[in-house]
Amino acid sequence: MANKKEEDFFFGVSFLEKKRIDYIAIDSFDNLWWQSSEIFACIEEIYKRGILKMYREIICYGSSMGGYGALLFSHILRATSVVALSPQYTIDNSKIKYDLRFSNYAKQINFFFDDLPQYCSKTARKLVFFDPHDIDGQHAARMQGIPNVELVKMPFAGHSVTAFMQEVGILSKVIESVIGGTFSKADFRNQIRSTRRNSARYFSCLAEGLYKRNTKYTDLPIRLAIKSFSLSQNAKIARFIALRFAEVGNYEQSKEWFSKAIEIKTDLILSLRSIISLSIKHGRHEDALHFFKIGIKGKECGLISASGLASLEETIGKSIENEQ
């Protein structure tokens, strides 16, 4: 199961086609967490065609909202196994208070088929992959009482455990082992431990996790984040490093890492706004003007106006006069 807005292609299709594995890809064009009549019309069509009767082994497979759907419809789809990657127990905030990531979607949803313990298969082997240090860990904890659920912990993989497994090259092996009935949590744990040092995501999540636990101690999170950046050249990681240096008053290092983020040009406005604000705070008006001009050159919408530039130039002029 996949969300078309998040996937350029149906989730996992290239792998399945390469292995010549028959599949049905169920897609959602809206973030309704499968609370719509269309999914039931789709399943009804599957029944009409007698597709489920053709197979002894049926695996439901999905990530995040898709993982939730794979669990939710595992009984109806006669699944023998489920692979749920970072699934939610529910996003209905009348039932849970610990996760508000999807609250804007939840407000628009009529939850009429949203009870995992009641609706998911009792007999299928259900593998739930998640990061215990992420909010997903709280969802996984709620699933412990469901029969035949196996919780597979992936520390510091973040919400997208799928991307983590792809990054370290084990996702296809995991799916193949589930299909072949040979998946072992112990073997998987060993695979994770032996490959995670090649993962930028791992070091990034570890850095963020350590920082959240102790915001006064930034040296180790910075070093871990720099390791992550060396593996990925990711603008978000560069901004994280820049902000940590800013917090300890190291303007030059902060400026250097914001500049790296700007060079990558991903979420450029966030980086420009941050460094401009920091430059003004430290009285580095020429630096602020430099980054403003980068914003103008790139025509970043909403970042800069002619009056804003004139105001900054005036501020720089006054600052120079005061120094004289």
N, C-alpha and C positions, 0 to 999 in steps of 0.2 A: 504494500500500500504506500502511496506517495502523495505529496502535495505538488501539483503542477507548478505552482509559483516558486517552489524551492528547488525543483529539479528540472534540468534541461531535457531530461529524458525520464521515462518511467524508472522508478527506483530499482536498480540492480539488473535491468534488462540486458545490458551488454554482457554481463557475466553469464546470465542464464542462457543466452543465445550461443555464446561461445562454447558452453558445456552441453548444448543441445538438450536443455531441460525445459519441459513444457511449463508454461506459466500463464496466469491470468493477471494482468496489471490493473488494479483498481485505483482510479485517480480521483482527486478532489480539487475542484477549481476554487473552492472557498474554504476558509478555515472554520468549519462548523463541527469539527471533531466527530464527523460521521453521524451527526444528529439531523438527518434529512431523509425524506422518502426515497430519494434517488438511489441511495446505497441498497435499499431493500428491493427496489425494482431491478437493480443490477444482479443481486443475488438470486432473485426469482428467475431471471433469464438464465443464469447458470444452472439452476435446477431443471428448468424446462428442457435444456439441451442435454441433460443427463451427464454433464461433464464430471461431476464428483464421483460418479459410479465407475468411472474408467480407471481410477487410481487407488492403490492400496495405501500409498504414502502421500499425504498432503501437508505442505509446510506453509504456514502463514508467516509473513516476513515484512517488517516495516520499521521506520525510524521516527521517533518523536510522536507526532500525531498519528503517523502510520503505524508505529509500534503499538500505540493504544488501540488502534483499529484492528491490528492483527490479533491482539488478545481478545478484544470485545466480540469479534465475529468468528473466533476459532471453533466454537461449538456448531454454529450454523453452517460453517464451511467444512465441517467434519475433519478438522485438522488433526494430524497425528503428532505434529511438532509445531512450536511457535518460536520464532526468533524476534524478540522485541528489543529494539535499541533505543535507550533513553525514553521509554514510554511514560505517559502520565497515568496516574490512577484515576484522575478526573481533573478537569479544569473548572468545575462548578464551584465558585467561591462561597456558595452557601454550605458546601460540604467540606472544603479545605480552606485554611487561612494562610498557609505557609508559602503559597506560590501565586504571585500576582503577575507573572510574566505574560499570561494570556488573558488577563482580565478584560481587555477591550473586546476580544472575541467572545468571551464568555457572556458578556452582557447582552449579546445579540442572539444567543443560542437558546432554543427551547430543549432542555435536556429531558428527553423522553426514553432514551435507551442508553443509560449511563451507569450501569451497575456491573462492574467487572466480576465480582464474586458470583453473581447470579447468572450472567450471560456467557462468560468464557467457558471453554471446554474444561471439564473436570479431569479428563483422562489424558489429554495431550501433554507431552513434555514441553514446558514453557520456560525458555531461557530468556531471562531479563538482564540485559547488559546495561550498566550504569556507572557513573562516577559517584562514589559515596560522599565526596566532598562537595558535590553540586546539589542544588535543590532536588534534582532527580532522585537522590538518595532517600528523601522523605517519601516520594511516591513509591519507590521500591519497597520501603519498609511496610507500607500499607498492603502490599501484595503478598506478604509472607504467609498469610493464612489461606491463600488460594491453593487448592490441591495441585501438586506436581509443578509448582513454580520453583525454579532454581535461580537464585540471585547470583549474578556474575559481576563481581566488583572490578572496576577499572579506575583505580585512583589517579586523579589529576589528568583524566582524559577530557574533561569538560562535558558540556551537554552533547556535543556531536561526537559520540564514541565511534560512530560510523566513519567520520573523517579521520579520527585517530587510527583506526585499524587499517584504513586505506593508506594512510601516511607511512605506517611501518610495514606495510605489505602483508598483512595477515587476514584481511577481511575475506578474501575468496577461500582461504584455507579453512576458516571457521565455518563458512556456509557449507563447504564440501563435507566437512566432518559431521555437521548436523544432518545433512542429506544422507550420508553413509552410516549414520547412527554410531559414530565413533567419538563424538565430542566429549572431551574430558576437561573439567574445570581446573584440575591440577596442571594438565598439559598447557592449557590456555594461559594460566597464571605464569608459567615458566616462559611462554612465548612473549608475554607482555614485558616481563622483567628483562629479557634479553634484547628487546628491540626498542624500548621506550626512549633510550638515550639518543636515538636517531629522530626523535619526534620534537619538532618545534612546539607543537601544541602541549606536549607534556611539560616542558620547561616553562612555558607561558602560564599554564594553569597552576603549576607549583609555585611560581613567583607570585601570582595574584593571591593564591591561598595563604601563603606565608605572610604577605603584606596585610591581608585582612585580619589575620590573627594578632599581628603586632605592628601597628602603623608607625611606631617610633623607631623600629629597627628596619632600615631600608637597604643595608649593604647587600645581604644575601639575596633578597628579591631582585635587586638591580642586576647582580651577577648572573642569576638564573635567567632573567629576561634578556640579557645581552647574549647568553648562550642560545636562547630561543631565536633571537633576531639573526644570529649567524647562520641558522639553519633555514630561515624562511624569508628574510628581508620584508617583514610585515610591518605596515605603517602603524597599526594598532599597538604592537609591541614597542615600537620606537616611541610612541606617545606615552606609553606607560613608563618607560625609562625616563623620558624627559620630565614627566610630572613628579617622579620620585626625586630626581635631582633638584627640581624646583623647590620641593618641600624642605630640603636640607640647606637651601640657600645657595646652591651651586649653579649660578646663572649660566656660566659659559658651557658647562656640560649639558645643561637643560636646552640651551640654544642649539648646541650641536645635534642633539637627538631630535629636537623638533625639526631641524633642517633636514635630517635624514627622512623623517616622516613626510615632509613636504616634497622631497625629491621623488618619493614613490608615487605621490599623487592620488592615493586612495583616501577618501574622506578628507580632502584637502582643506575644506573650510574649518573643520574641527582643529586641525593643527595650526592653521594661520591665526584663528581667533585666540588660541591659547598663547602662542608665542608673542603676538602683538600685545595682549593684556599683560603678560609677564615683563616684556620689554619696557612698557610704560611704567609699571610698578617699580622697576629697578632704575628708572630714569635713563634708560637706553633708548632715547627717542629716535636716533638715527636708525637703530635696528628696527624699531617699530615701523618707521617710514619705509624701510627696505621691504619688510614683509607685506605692508599694505600694497606696495607697488606690484609685488608678485601676485597679490589677489586681483588687482586691476588687470594686469597682463593676462591672467588666466580667465578673466571675466567671470569670477566666481559670484554667482547670484546672491544678493543679500548680504555680502560681506563688507562691501566698501561703497562709499558714495563720494562724489566730488566735494561735498561739504565736509565730510568726515576727514578726507585727505587734507583739505585746507586747514581744518581745525588742528590736526596733528602737526602740520608744518608750523602753524602759529605757536603751538606748545613748545616745539623744538626751539624756535627763535627766542621765545621768552626764557627758556632754560639756559640757552647760551648767553643771553644778556645778563641773567642773574649770576652766572659763573664769572663773568667778567667784572 
